[in-house]
Amino acid sequence: MRPRKLAAAVLAAALVAGCTTDQAPARRVAASPSAAPTMQGALAAVQLPPPLALPPAGLAVSSQQVTYTRQGRTIRTVVWAPDRAGRYPAVLFSHGLNGTPESFAPLLQTWAAAGFVVIAPAYPNTTKGAPSFDVYDVLNQPDDAKYVLGQVLAGALGKRIDATRLAAAGHSAGAITTVGLFTAARDPRLRAGVILAGSGLGVGTDFQGTPAALFFVHGSADPLVTYESGKATYDQVPWAKAMLTIPGGNHNDPYLRPSSAAYQTVATSTLQFLRLELYGDAKARSSLAPTTDLDSHL
């Protein structure tokens, strides 16, 4: 079996139950033997951008929808942006299987209200209601994501974005998509990434290019993409990084349900990470100091 087909088969077996629907029966994903924990003795440092003044808290946010086409692939995209005039750092967000950008609106609006433009594609063959749903298509999504980011930056919305301060984030299959943007499909425009319940399944752990800080969040009881799988990928990151463990956390609640006890922890910690890496806010680093549940090398 060719490597790409093998990767797709593994990905399908791991994620076919879905990423953003109700909790599915456990489908364990064993960590690859080649991804055994090997914490590097000296992680590559990531240089913070020049400090940028943080905007006032609780900015009003508006959303708009645009559609792009890449090689016949129609990619509906939702963009949340502060109403306040100015140019802001941006986060490219990828949903999971059977998900939508709107599924994550509470979290993405929180980021936007704190001074980020959030760009969220709905991938053509893995979004909810896709006419030709195909789990294997996750392997094409890193290229979709790069294309959408380029189109946004080149268009009218690009005038609202500081293109030197870009990050990617994603959940589940979208987190795998995001890992891909730092491995085989490395996007050199990205200086940071947020991996929510994800791993390197299908896209590998050969992290490439200019060092970029990565922030992993994973529930210890995740039955779809296991904690061990996510941790094995985290261990391979050669750059500044941190991993937040959600004790007892499952695959969806910490990211999708504001009523979840873990949701506020995730919203707060990811926002602090984005402030640190995109705004150069050194004060945010203190809130990301190592704890029992946070392994931090930022």
MARVEXVEX-999093 format. One line per 8 residues: number of its first residue (from 1); for each residue x, y, z of N, C-alpha, C, O. Coordinates in pm, whole numbers, plus 50000, padded with zeros to 5 digits. Example, Ala and Ser with C-alpha at 12.3 -4.5 7.8 and 13.67 -1.06 7.14 Angstrom:
<atoms>
1 = 51319:49431:50780:51230:49550:50780:51320:49670:50780:51424:49668:50846  51285:49775:50708:51367:49894:50714:51290:50003:50787:51341:50114:50804
</atoms>
This chain:
<atoms>
1 = 50085:49880:50000:50000:50000:50000:50088:50124:50000:50182:50133:50079  50059:50219:49913:50139:50341:49906:50128:50418:50037:50026:50411:50105  50236:50495:50074:50235:50567:50202:50115:50658:50218:50058:50664:50327  50075:50731:50111:49962:50823:50124:49833:50746:50152:49752:50789:50234  49814:50631:50083:49694:50552:50105:49695:50491:50245:49591:50484:50311  49813:50447:50291:49823:50392:50424:49789:50497:50528:49716:50470:50623  49842:50619:50510:49813:50727:50604:49664:50757:50607:49606:50778:50714  49602:50758:50489:49459:50786:50483:49379:50677:50551:49279:50706:50617
9 = 49421:50552:50534:49349:50442:50598:49356:50452:50749:49256:50429:50818  49473:50485:50801:49487:50502:50946:49400:50617:50995:49333:50606:51097  49402:50726:50920:49322:50842:50957:49174:50808:50958:49102:50846:51050  49128:50737:50858:48987:50700:50850:48947:50612:50967:48842:50633:51027  49030:50514:50999:48999:50424:51110:48989:50500:51241:48909:50465:51328  49071:50603:51254:49073:50678:51379:48956:50773:51394:48904:50791:51504  48912:50834:51282:48822:50948:51292:48685:50929:51228:48603:51021:51230  48659:50811:51170:48535:50794:51097:48412:50813:51185:48304:50839:51133
17 = 48426:50799:51316:48312:50817:51406:48265:50961:51412:48153:50989:51455  48351:51055:51368:48312:51195:51368:48381:51273:51477:48421:51217:51579  48397:51405:51454:48472:51490:51546:48385:51584:51627:48417:51612:51742  48276:51633:51572:48201:51736:51642:48054:51701:51656:47969:51789:51669  48025:51572:51654:47891:51526:51684:47886:51478:51827:47984:51497:51901  47777:51418:51869:47771:51364:52004:47881:51261:52022:47931:51204:51925  47918:51238:52148:48029:51148:52176:48003:51010:52118:47897:50951:52142  48097:50958:52043:48083:50829:51978:48150:50720:52060:48228:50750:52150
25 = 48121:50594:52029:48190:50485:52099:48341:50499:52081:48388:50550:51980  48414:50452:52179:48559:50467:52177:48620:50393:52059:48587:50277:52032  48710:50460:51989:48789:50398:51884:48933:50434:51915:48979:50543:51881  49003:50346:51979:49136:50376:52028:49234:50394:51913:49229:50322:51813  49322:50491:51928:49427:50516:51830:49561:50495:51899:49599:50573:51987  49631:50392:51862:49758:50364:51926:49865:50459:51875:49870:50491:51756  49950:50505:51965:50060:50591:51924:50157:50511:51837:50185:50394:51865  50207:50574:51732:50302:50507:51645:50431:50481:51720:50480:50568:51792
33 = 50490:50361:51704:50618:50333:51771:50725:50433:51733:50813:50463:51814  50719:50486:51609:50820:50582:51566:50803:50717:51632:50890:50803:51621  50688:50736:51701:50662:50865:51766:50673:50853:51916:50607:50927:51990  50756:50762:51962:50775:50745:52106:50829:50874:52165:50905:50945:52099  50792:50905:52291:50836:51031:52352:50987:51046:52350:51060:50961:52401  51034:51155:52291:51177:51184:52287:51195:51334:52307:51230:51405:52213  51172:51380:52428:51184:51523:52456:51324:51571:52426:51422:51520:52481  51334:51670:52338:51464:51722:52301:51528:51794:52419:51460:51857:52501
41 = 51661:51783:52425:51731:51849:52534:51724:52000:52524:51718:52069:52626  51726:52052:52403:51722:52198:52383:51626:52228:52269:51658:52203:52153  51510:52280:52301:51410:52312:52200:51448:52442:52129:51503:52533:52191  51420:52448:52001:51449:52569:51925:51362:52684:51976:51240:52671:51985  51425:52793:52009:51352:52908:52061:51272:52975:51949:51310:52970:51832  51163:53036:51987:51079:53110:51894:51084:53256:51934:51049:53292:52047  51127:53340:51842:51140:53483:51871:51003:53550:51867:50931:53539:51769  50969:53619:51975:50842:53690:51978:50847:53809:51883:50953:53868:51863
49 = 50733:53845:51825:50729:53964:51741:50743:54089:51827:50727:54080:51949  50774:54203:51768:50776:54327:51847:50644:54344:51920:50538:54316:51864  50647:54390:52044:50522:54406:52119:50422:54495:52046:50457:54600:51992  50298:54451:52046:50188:54525:51985:50087:54553:52095:50049:54463:52169  50045:54679:52106:49952:54714:52214:49824:54631:52203:49765:54621:52096  49783:54573:52316:49659:54496:52318:49540:54591:52304:49540:54699:52362  49440:54552:52227:49321:54636:52214:49237:54631:52340:49263:54546:52426  49139:54718:52355:49049:54711:52470:48980:54575:52476:48958:54511:52374
57 = 48948:54533:52596:48882:54403:52613:48739:54408:52561:48674:54513:52563  48692:54293:52515:48552:54281:52477:48512:54361:52357:48408:54426:52358  48593:54357:52251:48558:54429:52129:48431:54371:52066:48406:54250:52073  48352:54457:52005:48239:54410:51926:48292:54336:51803:48393:54376:51745  48223:54230:51765:48271:54144:51657:48160:54126:51553:48043:54114:51587  48200:54125:51427:48108:54093:51319:48165:53978:51237:48286:53953:51238  48077:53908:51168:48123:53798:51083:48076:53820:50940:47975:53887:50916  48149:53765:50849:48107:53765:50709:48148:53634:50645:48236:53564:50695
65 = 48082:53602:50536:48107:53476:50468:48157:53503:50327:48100:53584:50254  48263:53433:50290:48317:53441:50155:48338:53299:50104:48348:53205:50183  48343:53284:49974:48361:53151:49915:48475:53156:49815:48483:53246:49732  48563:53056:49826:48677:53045:49736:48670:52911:49665:48607:52817:49713  48736:52902:49551:48741:52777:49476:48886:52745:49442:48956:52825:49380  48929:52627:49483:49066:52580:49454:49057:52448:49378:49014:52347:49433  49097:52450:49254:49098:52328:49172:48963:52257:49178:48957:52135:49194  48857:52333:49164:48724:52276:49166:48667:52249:49303:48555:52200:49314
73 = 48741:52278:49408:48698:52256:49545:48640:52387:49599:48711:52487:49611  48512:52386:49632:48445:52505:49684:48463:52510:49835:48427:52416:49906  48517:52622:49883:48551:52634:50025:48479:52756:50084:48529:52868:50077  48363:52731:50141:48292:52838:50213:48376:52874:50335:48426:52787:50406  48390:53003:50360:48477:53049:50468:48407:53157:50550:48350:53251:50495  48410:53140:50681:48354:53240:50772:48469:53316:50837:48566:53256:50883  48457:53448:50839:48560:53532:50900:48497:53616:51010:48402:53691:50986  48551:53602:51130:48511:53688:51242:48620:53793:51262:48738:53760:51263
81 = 48580:53918:51277:48678:54026:51292:48625:54132:51386:48504:54155:51392  48713:54199:51460:48670:54310:51545:48610:54421:51461:48656:54448:51350  48508:54486:51513:48448:54600:51443:48539:54722:51450:48535:54808:51362  48618:54729:51553:48707:54844:51573:48809:54851:51459:48867:54750:51420  48830:54970:51407:48924:54989:51297:49065:54949:51340:49102:54962:51456  49141:54900:51244:49279:54863:51273:49317:54735:51201:49233:54669:51140  49445:54700:51210:49496:54574:51156:49531:54483:51272:49594:54525:51370  49489:54358:51261:49499:54265:51373:49572:54137:51333:49573:54101:51215
89 = 49633:54069:51429:49682:53934:51403:49566:53844:51361:49450:53874:51390  49597:53736:51293:49491:53647:51243:49519:53503:51280:49633:53460:51295  49409:53427:51295:49416:53284:51326:49334:53209:51221:49216:53239:51200  49396:53114:51156:49330:53027:51058:49280:52904:51131:49360:52826:51183  49146:52885:51137:49089:52776:51219:49026:52668:51132:48951:52698:51039  49057:52541:51164:49005:52427:51090:48915:52340:51178:48955:52299:51287  48793:52314:51130:48697:52231:51204:48730:52083:51188:48814:52045:51107  48661:52000:51268:48679:51855:51259:48577:51791:51166:48498:51860:51102
97 = 48580:51656:51159:48488:51584:51073:48344:51611:51114:48309:51609:51232  48261:51637:51014:48120:51664:51034:48098:51790:51117:47994:51806:51181  48196:51878:51115:48185:52005:51188:48162:52121:51092:48158:52103:50970  48149:52238:51148:48136:52362:51070:48211:52472:51144:48238:52459:51264  48245:52580:51076:48302:52694:51149:48207:52743:51259:48251:52779:51368  48077:52744:51229:47979:52794:51326:47972:52709:51452:47933:52759:51557  48010:52581:51442:48010:52495:51562:48100:52552:51671:48076:52533:51790  48203:52622:51628:48303:52674:51722:48286:52824:51746:48377:52889:51799
105 = 48172:52878:51709:48151:53022:51720:48182:53079:51858:48247:53183:51865  48138:53016:51968:48169:53076:52099:48319:53096:52121:48361:53203:52166  48400:52995:52090:48544:53007:52109:48605:53106:52011:48688:53188:52050  48567:53099:51885:48626:53185:51783:48586:53330:51802:48665:53420:51774  48465:53354:51847:48422:53491:51877:48498:53547:51997:48526:53666:52003  48530:53461:52092:48611:53505:52207:48747:53553:52160:48796:53657:52205  48809:53477:52070:48938:53520:52016:48924:53652:51940:49005:53743:51956  48821:53662:51857:48802:53784:51778:48778:53905:51867:48830:54013:51840
113 = 48700:53886:51973:48670:53997:52065:48794:54043:52141:48796:54153:52197  48898:53959:52143:49024:53995:52209:49124:54056:52112:49237:54086:52151  49084:54074:51984:49172:54142:51891:49238:54054:51787:49352:54078:51748  49165:53952:51741:49217:53865:51636:49114:53853:51524:48993:53849:51550  49161:53847:51401:49075:53810:51289:49081:53657:51279:49189:53600:51272  48966:53593:51278:48961:53446:51273:48905:53404:51138:48794:53444:51100  48981:53323:51067:48946:53277:50932:48914:53128:50942:49002:53050:50977  48792:53088:50912:48749:52950:50936:48688:52889:50810:48571:52913:50781
121 = 48764:52809:50736:48710:52742:50617:48617:52627:50657:48636:52562:50760  48518:52603:50574:48434:52483:50583:48482:52390:50471:48456:52416:50354  48552:52285:50506:48618:52201:50405:48515:52123:50322:48418:52072:50377  48537:52115:50191:48431:52070:50101:48382:51928:50122:48266:51898:50094  48469:51839:50171:48429:51699:50181:48428:51644:50323:48412:51524:50343  48446:51731:50423:48439:51684:50562:48348:51770:50648:48325:51736:50764  48294:51880:50594:48205:51963:50673:48067:51897:50684:48032:51812:50603  47991:51936:50783:47857:51881:50802:47772:51909:50678:47767:52023:50630
129 = 47704:51806:50628:47619:51822:50510:47693:51816:50379:47634:51842:50274  47822:51783:50381:47898:51774:50256:47834:51671:50164:47804:51560:50208  47810:51705:50037:47744:51611:49947:47824:51485:49921:47768:51380:49890  47956:51495:49932:48043:51378:49910:48138:51365:50028:48259:51387:50015  48083:51329:50144:48165:51322:50265:48274:51217:50248:48248:51104:50207  48397:51256:50279:48512:51168:50255:48620:51193:50360:48688:51296:50356  48635:51101:50453:48733:51119:50560:48875:51128:50505:48960:51196:50563  48901:51058:50393:49036:51063:50335:49074:51203:50291:49192:51234:50278
137 = 48976:51288:50267:49002:51420:50213:49071:51511:50314:49117:51620:50279  49077:51468:50440:49151:51547:50540:49293:51572:50493:49351:51676:50524  49350:51479:50418:49487:51494:50373:49504:51605:50270:49616:51651:50246  49394:51649:50209:49399:51761:50115:49376:51895:50184:49396:52001:50123  49335:51892:50309:49293:52015:50375:49406:52112:50409:49382:52233:50407  49527:52066:50439:49633:52166:50460:49651:52257:50339:49673:52378:50355  49643:52201:50218:49656:52285:50099:49536:52378:50083:49551:52492:50040  49415:52328:50118:49297:52416:50119:49319:52533:50213:49292:52649:50179
145 = 49368:52503:50333:49388:52606:50435:49487:52711:50387:49463:52831:50403  49598:52668:50330:49698:52762:50279:49639:52850:50169:49666:52970:50164  49558:52790:50083:49497:52866:49975:49401:52971:50030:49404:53087:49987  49315:52932:50124:49220:53026:50181:49293:53142:50249:49255:53258:50232  49397:53111:50325:49472:53217:50391:49529:53314:50289:49522:53436:50309  49584:53262:50181:49639:53349:50077:49533:53437:50013:49557:53554:49985  49415:53379:49988:49307:53455:49926:49258:53566:50019:49232:53678:49975  49245:53535:50147:49200:53637:50241:49301:53750:50249:49264:53867:50246
153 = 49428:53716:50259:49531:53819:50270:49538:53906:50145:49569:54025:50153  49509:53848:50029:49518:53923:49903:49394:54006:49875:49398:54094:49789  49284:53980:49945:49159:54049:49919:49135:54166:50012:49225:54210:50084  49012:54214:50010:48976:54330:50092:48994:54302:50241:49031:54391:50317  48967:54178:50283:48983:54145:50424:49128:54152:50469:49156:54172:50587  49219:54137:50374:49361:54141:50409:49404:54275:50465:49506:54284:50535  49328:54380:50435:49362:54512:50488:49338:54520:50639:49385:54613:50704  49264:54424:50694:49237:54421:50838:49336:54337:50915:49328:54326:51037
161 = 49432:54276:50842:49519:54174:50902:49665:54217:50896:49712:54270:50795  49737:54195:51005:49882:54211:51008:49942:54078:50964:49946:53983:51042  49987:54070:50840:50032:53944:50781:50161:53892:50840:50204:53782:50805  50225:53966:50930:50345:53917:50997:50311:53848:51128:50400:53800:51199  50182:53842:51161:50138:53784:51290:50024:53687:51263:49907:53718:51285  50060:53567:51215:49961:53468:51175:49980:53337:51251:50092:53293:51276  49867:53275:51287:49870:53145:51353:49766:53055:51287:49677:53103:51216  49776:52925:51312:49675:52829:51269:49628:52753:51391:49704:52733:51486
169 = 49502:52709:51388:49445:52632:51498:49343:52536:51440:49294:52556:51329  49310:52432:51517:49208:52340:51469:49174:52236:51573:49247:52217:51670  49060:52169:51552:49011:52066:51643:49000:51932:51570:48947:51926:51459  49050:51827:51631:49035:51690:51581:49094:51677:51441:49213:51700:51423  49013:51641:51340:49066:51635:51204:49119:51771:51161:49212:51779:51081  49059:51878:51213:49111:52012:51187:49243:52037:51256:49325:52115:51208  49263:51971:51370:49393:51980:51437:49498:51903:51360:49614:51945:51352  49459:51790:51302:49550:51717:51215:49585:51802:51093:49701:51807:51052
177 = 49485:51869:51038:49510:51964:50928:49612:52068:50971:49702:52103:50895  49597:52119:51093:49687:52222:51145:49828:52168:51164:49924:52236:51130  49841:52047:51217:49974:51986:51229:50039:51979:51091:50158:52005:51076  49958:51945:50990:50012:51937:50855:50070:52067:50804:50162:52067:50721  50018:52179:50854:50069:52310:50813:50207:52340:50872:50272:52438:50834  50252:52253:50965:50384:52270:51024:50475:52151:50991:50590:52147:51033  50421:52053:50915:50501:51937:50876:50511:51931:50724:50577:52016:50663  50446:51834:50661:50461:51812:50517:50414:51930:50434:50469:51956:50327
185 = 50312:52001:50481:50259:52116:50405:50293:52246:50476:50210:52336:50485  50415:52257:50526:50456:52372:50605:50423:52504:50535:50461:52527:50421  50352:52589:50608:50321:52724:50560:50414:52821:50632:50398:52844:50752  50510:52878:50561:50610:52964:50627:50553:53093:50683:50622:53163:50758  50429:53127:50648:50370:53249:50701:50327:53234:50847:50306:53334:50916  50315:53111:50893:50263:53086:51027:50374:53090:51131:50480:53031:51112  50348:53160:51242:50447:53168:51349:50401:53097:51475:50476:53092:51573  50278:53040:51477:50229:52969:51595:50113:52880:51555:50049:52900:51452
193 = 50085:52779:51641:49974:52688:51614:49910:52639:51742:49975:52627:51845  49779:52610:51733:49702:52557:51846:49639:52425:51801:49562:52423:51705  49672:52317:51869:49629:52183:51832:49532:52133:51938:49574:52098:52049  49402:52129:51906:49299:52088:52001:49256:51945:51970:49192:51920:51867  49288:51851:52057:49248:51711:52040:49296:51656:51906:49219:51593:51833  49422:51680:51875:49475:51636:51747:49604:51559:51761:49653:51536:51871  49658:51519:51647:49784:51446:51642:49842:51458:51502:49793:51536:51421  49946:51380:51476:50008:51382:51344:49959:51272:51253:50022:51243:51151
201 = 49846:51209:51286:49793:51101:51204:49777:51145:51058:49707:51242:51030  49842:51074:50967:49827:51103:50826:49916:51212:50772:49948:51212:50654  49957:51307:50858:50038:51420:50810:50181:51415:50865:50265:51495:50824  50207:51322:50957:50342:51302:51005:50385:51400:51113:50313:51492:51150  50506:51376:51163:50561:51459:51271:50698:51515:51233:50780:51546:51320  50721:51527:51103:50846:51587:51056:50828:51738:51050:50805:51794:50942  50839:51803:51164:50818:51947:51172:50931:52019:51099:51049:51988:51117  50893:52116:51016:50987:52177:50924:50982:52328:50929:50887:52388:50980
209 = 51087:52389:50876:51088:52534:50855:51127:52612:50978:51179:52558:51076  51100:52741:50971:51131:52832:51081:51058:52788:51207:50939:52757:51200  51124:52785:51322:51056:52743:51445:50929:52823:51471:50927:52945:51454  50825:52754:51511:50695:52815:51543:50645:52752:51673:50647:52630:51688  50602:52834:51766:50553:52781:51893:50420:52708:51873:50333:52756:51800  50405:52591:51937:50282:52512:51925:50224:52485:52064:50296:52456:52159  50091:52496:52071:50019:52477:52197:49918:52365:52177:49823:52380:52099  49938:52253:52245:49849:52138:52237:49753:52139:52355:49791:52175:52467
217 = 49628:52099:52331:49530:52077:52437:49466:51942:52411:49421:51914:52300  49461:51857:52514:49407:51722:52492:49343:51669:52619:49401:51679:52727  49224:51612:52605:49158:51549:52717:49218:51413:52745:49246:51337:52653  49238:51381:52873:49301:51254:52909:49210:51135:52881:49258:51022:52876  49079:51159:52864:48985:51050:52838:48926:51059:52698:48816:51009:52674  48997:51120:52605:48950:51133:52466:48944:50995:52402:49047:50928:52391  48826:50949:52359:48815:50815:52302:48836:50809:52151:48843:50700:52095  48846:50923:52084:48859:50925:51939:49003:50943:51895:49058:50858:51826
225 = 49065:51052:51934:49208:51072:51913:49268:51065:52053:49259:51161:52129  49328:50954:52087:49367:50932:52226:49472:51031:52273:49547:51090:52195  49474:51047:52403:49573:51134:52466:49714:51088:52428:49802:51171:52401  49736:50957:52426:49869:50905:52394:49912:50944:52253:50029:50974:52229  49817:50944:52160:49848:50982:52023:49886:51130:52014:49982:51166:51946  49810:51215:52084:49842:51357:52084:49974:51385:52152:50053:51467:52104  49999:51318:52264:50124:51339:52338:50244:51293:52256:50349:51357:52260  50230:51183:52183:50340:51136:52100:50377:51239:51994:50495:51259:51964
233 = 50277:51305:51937:50303:51411:51839:50369:51531:51906:50466:51586:51855  50315:51571:52020:50371:51683:52095:50519:51658:52125:50601:51749:52113  50553:51535:52164:50691:51504:52201:50787:51522:52084:50907:51543:52104  50736:51514:51962:50823:51528:51844:50844:51674:51802:50929:51700:51716  50771:51767:51859:50787:51909:51823:50924:51957:51870:50954:51947:51989  51008:52008:51781:51143:52049:51820:51154:52195:51862:51264:52245:51887  51040:52264:51869:51038:52408:51895:50976:52437:52031:50932:52346:52101  50973:52565:52067:50901:52607:52187:50759:52553:52181:50694:52557:52076
241 = 50709:52501:52294:50580:52433:52291:50522:52421:52432:50592:52441:52531  50395:52387:52436:50328:52359:52564:50214:52263:52536:50158:52261:52426  50179:52182:52637:50066:52090:52624:49982:52096:52751:50031:52067:52861  49856:52133:52734:49761:52140:52843:49679:52012:52846:49612:51978:52748  49683:51941:52957:49604:51820:52976:49474:51856:53045:49474:51926:53147  49362:51809:52990:49232:51827:53053:49196:51698:53124:49154:51603:53058  49212:51690:53256:49186:51564:53327:49042:51517:53305:48947:51591:53332  49026:51396:53256:48893:51341:53230:48824:51400:53110:48709:51365:53083
249 = 48891:51488:53036:48829:51555:52922:48803:51461:52806:48886:51375:52776  48688:51477:52741:48657:51395:52625:48695:51467:52495:48775:51560:52498  48639:51425:52385:48685:51475:52256:48623:51610:52218:48682:51684:52140  48507:51642:52271:48434:51759:52223:48408:51867:52327:48427:51986:52299  48365:51829:52445:48313:51926:52542:48409:52040:52576:48364:52155:52584  48538:52015:52595:48626:52127:52634:48638:52237:52529:48687:52346:52560  48595:52210:52406:48615:52304:52297:48483:52358:52239:48479:52464:52178  48376:52281:52261:48249:52311:52195:48138:52355:52289:48041:52416:52245
257 = 48150:52325:52417:48040:52351:52510:48082:52448:52620:48151:52410:52714  48040:52574:52607:48076:52673:52709:48032:52635:52849:48088:52684:52947  47931:52548:52861:47886:52504:52994:47979:52400:53054:47967:52369:53173  48071:52347:52974:48165:52248:53024:48263:52313:53122:48306:52426:53102  48297:52240:53226:48390:52293:53327:48526:52324:53266:48595:52415:53311  48566:52248:53163:48698:52268:53104:48700:52376:52997:48808:52423:52959  48584:52416:52949:48579:52508:52836:48648:52640:52868:48728:52689:52788  48620:52699:52984:48680:52827:53019:48831:52816:53032:48904:52910:52998
265 = 48879:52703:53081:49023:52681:53089:49085:52683:52950:49190:52744:52928  49019:52615:52856:49070:52611:52719:49064:52750:52656:49161:52794:52593  48951:52819:52671:48936:52951:52611:49040:53048:52665:49100:53125:52589  49062:53045:52796:49157:53137:52858:49301:53104:52819:49378:53194:52784  49338:52977:52824:49477:52940:52796:49512:52961:52650:49623:53007:52620  49422:52928:52558:49453:52950:52416:49464:53098:52385:49548:53140:52304  49380:53178:52449:49387:53322:52426:49520:53379:52477:49581:53463:52411  49564:53334:52593:49692:53381:52645:49807:53340:52553:49900:53417:52531
273 = 49799:53219:52501:49903:53173:52408:49906:53261:52283:50013:53302:52238  49790:53289:52226:49784:53372:52106:49833:53514:52134:49898:53575:52049  49802:53565:52251:49853:53699:52286:50004:53698:52296:50070:53791:52251  50059:53594:52356:50203:53584:52370:50271:53578:52233:50365:53652:52206  50223:53488:52147:50293:53460:52022:50263:53558:51909:50346:53576:51820  50146:53620:51911:50111:53711:51802:50118:53858:51841:50148:53944:51757  50090:53889:51967:50101:54027:52013:50235:54055:52080:50269:54170:52107  50312:53950:52107:50437:53970:52179:50414:54013:52322:50497:54083:52380
281 = 50302:53973:52380:50264:54013:52515:50336:53926:52618:50289:53818:52652  50450:53975:52665:50531:53897:52759:50456:53866:52888:50486:53766:52953  50360:53950:52927:50284:53924:53050:50203:53795:53040:50175:53731:53141  50165:53758:52918:50087:53636:52901:50168:53512:52936:50111:53409:52969  50299:53522:52928:50383:53406:52956:50364:53356:53099:50369:53235:53124  50343:53447:53193:50330:53406:53334:50209:53317:53355:50210:53231:53443  50103:53336:53275:49984:53253:53290:50002:53117:53223:49915:53030:53234  50114:53099:53153:50143:52972:53087:50262:52902:53150:50329:52820:53086
289 = 50289:52934:53276:50396:52867:53349:50357:52722:53376:50238:52692:53388  50454:52633:53386:50422:52490:53408:50341:52467:53535:50365:52529:53638  50245:52376:53525:50163:52331:53638:50148:52180:53628:50207:52117:53540  50069:52123:53717:50044:51980:53712:49985:51938:53578:50016:51831:53527  49900:52024:53521:49831:51990:53395:49889:52059:53273:49844:52034:53161  49988:52145:53291:50045:52218:53178:50195:52196:53172:50270:52243:53257  50237:52123:53068:50379:52106:53039:50416:52220:52945:50371:52224:52831  50499:52313:52993:50525:52433:52915:50674:52454:52892:50754:52449:52985
297 = 50708:52477:52765:50845:52510:52724:50840:52630:52630:50905:52632:52526  50762:52730:52671:50744:52849:52587:50848:52955:52624:50849:53063:52564
</atoms>
